[in-house]
Amino acid sequence: MSPLSIYHFGDKLGLYTEVLQQSVRAAQLRAVKNTLDQNAPPEEILRALIRARLRSINGKDLPDWHSRLLAHELAQPTPALRQLIDKVTRPICKRLLELIGGMIGFPPNDDNTRLCAISVVGQVFAYVLPSPLLTEIWPELKMTPEQVERVADHIADFSLSYLQDFRLKHGSMTPSRKQRLSK
């Protein structure tokens, strides 16, 4: 590594942070952000979001080291993770919580909303991070474009079914209901 590149980024951590951020940008998060900002019914937005995220993560034009770098960062966080969360993840998460909260009738910062959002995201990552394990268990799973679409539909159908059922069972978190629950 040349002294010029370290000088440009400040230190090795600065350089690593930039590599991590470039990796995330290469995963086409712009498509995810654009999906969250569209004016459509929430169910359509969630379905499109799941599809966009699976497509971006499983993009054949994205070298495998991107996924390995992110998996490593999640397993052994560095200070770079905080910057990644603040710049990239937090705004997307905020919008996802608003979307799901609206679907289930709870505020974005409610624990129920957070649990639902994490469950949706977890399903997406379940097909990405343990990829070597999945291919051993299910060798036919190659995450071809057709399989990505099928998996995206499955996750969306599964999630939307639960979210609709949740809203029916728990009702909307109206101010009067909040008061009853807090007593």
Number of C-alpha atoms within 10 A of each C-alpha: 6 6 8 9 13 14 12 10 14 11 13 13 14 17 17 15 20 16 15 20 19 12 18 21 12 17 23 17 18 15 16 20 18 12 21 20 12 12 9 11 10 17 18 15 19 22 19 20 21 25 22 23 22 23 21 20 22 21 18 12 9 15 13 12 10 18 19 12 15 18 15 13 15 11 9 9 12 14 12 18 18 13 15 16 13 10 12 17 15 12 13 17 17 13 15 24 23 20 22 24 24 16 21 24 20 23 20 21 12 12 11 17 24 21 11 19 21 15 13 20 15 12 18 20 15 11 21 17 16 11 16 12 11 16 14 10 10 10 10 11 14 14 20 14 14 10 13 20 17 14 19 24 16 15 19 23 14 13 20 20 11 14 21 13 13 17 17 12 10 11 13 18 17 11 9 8 11 12 10 8 9 6 5
